[in-house]
Amino acid sequence: MKFPKNLKKGDTIGIIAPASPYKAKSKDSLNYELYKIREKIESFGYKVKMGNTCYLSYKGYLAGDDDKRVKDIEDMFKDKDVDGILCLRGGYGTPRILDKINYDIIKENPKVFIGYSDITALHIAFNQICDLVTYHGIMASTSPNWHEFTYNSFKNMIDMKESLNIENPPEEELYTLVGGIAEGIITGGNLSLITSAMGTKYEIDTKGKILFIEEVGEPTYKIDRMLKQLELGGKFEDCIGIIFGDFKDCNKEDDDDYELYDLLLDTIKDYNKPCVYNLQSGHCNPMISIPLGVNCKLDATNKSIILNS
């Protein structure tokens, strides 16, 4: 896997919206709100270049049509003045453009690429097609509300040299579902996006890897359905360890429904592979940022996650 050049103070971050549009409080406030986002990121010592898609909306839930969103991605990777790319937000849209991207452009211009949620589809594609390490991390739209822990985790991730110890915020416990130790490349992201690519050439490869999964706003019966899809697709059989991240607002619809913890445990316990739950990475604040495509040593018994370049 290719590690992109580390971001440093003074570097230029390009901001793009490859999925849904930025939702301003009103049409009149769009430019002002995007200016405040830019100002906040600049306050951390970076220069900022806003992509065209940051200002676009198409069909209500896309930040510009597919061609415009692809062009913004490719242009930011080709731009020699841009050192890293930060997604504005998630939502929906990246699966629509997977077969439109010129992946040679990404291969020839490796650079830091950051986002989560719907951005998962791009992470998997860039990891597997371009052999590029990418970053499951905070997005530009939340920058005015970045928690100190969240920003420090982001900085630790992009400054990673030889190793990085991943730890929850002090108030959040990491739970062992299945004990043991596993070591391999970490891959994954949002559960809905992982399952949406099943059966396509962009399907996630978990063979010999540690699978990371997070989700937001899905009732437990839908989590059950998506986990079963991964199971039937052999993804739990293929992987060597599992990290369940944050499952914000993933609750029971009825009193008799599965508790999330029990559902996760029942799904993976028979595979007898190291597994932890409640890593605070996903749609949570504070949030842990994780490089994807790097080597990961998961010691589930001792609740330890160490990443190595």
N, C-alpha and C positions, 0 to 999 in steps of 0.2 A: 504493500500500500504506500502511496505517495503522501508524505506530510507536506501541506502547504507552508509557505514562509509565515513565521509568526507575525501577528500584528503588533505594532508598537506605537507609542504616542507619536503623533504627527502623521501617521499613515492615513490614507483615505479609505473610508468605508462607503461602499455603494449600497443604497437601500432600494430594494425592489419589492413588488407585490405580485408574486407568481400565482397566487390563488385568488382569494376574495378581496374586494376593495376595502380601503380604509373607511370606517364608518364615523364620519364627523358628526358633531351635534347638530349641525345645519349645513346646507350648501354654502352659505356665506362664511362659515368658520373653517372650511376645509384647509385653505392655504395657511391660515393662522395656526391651526392645530399641527399641521405638518411642519411648519416653521418651529414650533415649540419642541417637537420631537427632534428635529435637526439640532436645535440649540442645546438640548439636553445631552445629546451624544457628543457634540462638540465640546461640551463642558468637561468631558472625560479626557480630552486631549487629542481627539481625532478630527480629521477633516471629513466632510460628508458630501456625497454626491447623490442626489435624489433621482431615481429612475422615473421614466415617464409613467409607468403603471401606478405609481403612488398617487397620481392625480386622476386616475381613470375609474370608470364603472361601466360594466357592460352586462346587460340582461339581469341586473339586480344583484347577482352574487359572484360576478367575476370582475377582476381588476383589469379591464380591457379584454378584447377578444383573444383567442388562443395565440394567433400570430404575434400580436403585440407583446404578450407576456413572454413568449419564447424569445423574441427579439431583445427584450430587456435583460433576460438571463444571459444570452449570448454576448450582447454588447458589454455588459459588466465584466464578464470573464475576459473578453478581448481587450478591454480598456487598460492600457499599461499604467495609467495614473491611479487605478483602483487596486488597493491591496487586499481587501476583503469584502465580502458581500453579506449583508444582513437583511433578512426578510422582514417586511413591514408587519405582516400578520399571516394567519393561516386561513381557516374557513373551508373553502372547497375550490378546486380547480386544477391542482397539479396532475392528477391522473389523465386529464384531458390532453396534456401536452407532452406526455412521455415519449410518444412516437413522432414528435415534431422537432425535438431538440437535436442539434448537431453535436453529438458527444465528443467528436474530435476537438471541438473548440475548448471544451472543459479539460480534456486530456492534455492539450497543448498549453493551457494557461491555468495551471493549478493554483488555487488561492482559497483562503478561508471562506467557508460557506456556512451560514448559521441560520437556524430556525427550528421549529418543531411543529407538532400537530399535522396539518395537511402537507407540510414540507417533508414529511416522512417519505413520500413517494420519490421525491428528488434525492433524498439522502440514500435510499436503497439503490436507485439508478446510478448515482455518481460513485457510490462505493463499488458496485458490482461491475459496471460497464467501464468506468474511468479509472478504477483502482485508486480513488481519491479518498483520503480521510476527510470527513465532514463533521459538523458540530451541531448536536442536538442541544439548542440553547435558546436563550431569551430573544425576543423579537423587538423590533424598533418601536412598535406602537405602544408597548408597555413601558418604555424607557422613563417617562416622567414619574412612574411609580416603582421603579426598581428598588427592591429591598437591598440593604447593604450586603447581606449574605448572598443574595442573588447576583449582584454585580461582582463580588469577590470570587464567586464560583465561576462566572463567565471569564474573569481575568485569569484565574488559575488554569482554566481550560485552554485558552488561546496562548498562554505563556508556557504551556507544558513542554518540558524538555525531555527528561528520561522517564519520569514516573509521576503519577498523580493519585493520591489517596482520596477516594470519594467518601464523604461523610455527610450524614443527615444534619440538619439544624439541631441544636441541642434539645429542643422540645419534642422532636419527632423520633419515635423508635423505629428501628429496622428489625423486621421479624424474620426468623428462620422458619421456612416451611419444610424444607428438606435439607439436612446437614450434608457436609462434604465439601470437597475442593474441586474446582474445575478451572482450566486455563485455556483461553482461546480468544479469537477475534470477537469483539462485541458488535452486534448488529440489532436493528429494530427501530422502534419508535411507537407511533400511535396505532393501536390495535385495529381501528376501522380502516385505516389506510393500508396496513399490512394485509388484511383479509381481502380488500378490494382488488388487490393485484394477483390474488391466487388464480392459477390457471392461465396467466399471461406470461410473456417473456420477461416481464419485470417483477416476477414473483420473488419473494425473499428467499435467499439461500441460507439455511441455518446449519448446514452440515459441519460438525466440529466446532460450532460457534456458541457463544453465549448470547441468548436472546433477551433483549430488553423490550418491555411492553408497558405502555401507559394509555390511559383513556380518560374521557371527560363526558359527563352528561348522558350516559347510557344506562338504562335500567339493568339489573343483574341478569334478567333473562336474555337480553341481547348480548351481554358479555359472554354468557354461557354459549350462545349460538356461535359467536365469533371464535371463541376458544375451541369449540368443537370443530369448526372449519379448519383451524390450524392443526388440530390433532388428526383429523382425517387426511389432511394433506401431508402428514408425516413430519411436521415441523418440530414437535416435541420429541419425537423419536430421533430426529437428526441432530438436534442441539445437544450440547454437553452441560449446559447450565442455564438457569432462568433468573432474570431480575424483573420483578413486577414493580413498576414505579408508582406514581400517584394516580389514583382513580377518582378524581374530583367529581362529586355529585353523581356518582354511580350507585344508586340506591335501589332498594326493593320497591316494587310497585304495590305489592300486597304483603300483608303480615307473614304469610306462610312461605314467601319466596326465599330463595337462598340468601344467606348472608354472604357478602362478597368474599370475606376471608375463607369461609368454608368452601365456596365455589372454586376459588383458586387452588386451595389445598386438594380438594377432591379431583380436580382436573389433572394435577401433575404428580400426585404422591406415588402412583404406581410406576412412574418412570424412574424413580429413585435417583434423580439428578439434583445436584446442589441448587437450591432455590431460596431467594429472599423476597420479601414483600414490604412495600411502603417506602421505597427509595423516593425521596422528594424531588422527582424529576418529572415534569409534565405540565399540566395546567394549574400549577400551584404557585403560591408566593408566600415565603421564599422558594426559590427553585434552583436545583442543581443542574448545571450544564455538563454534557458528556460528549467527548469525541467518539465518533462512530468509525469503526474500521481499524481500531488500535487493539493491541493485545490486552486482555483483561484477566486478572486472577481473582476469581470469586471464591472466598472462603465463607461458605454459608453458615458453617457451624459457629464461627467467631464473628460473623456479620461484618466481614472485611471485603472491600472492593478496591483493588489497586490496578490502575491502568498504566501500561508501559508503551513507550514509543518504539 
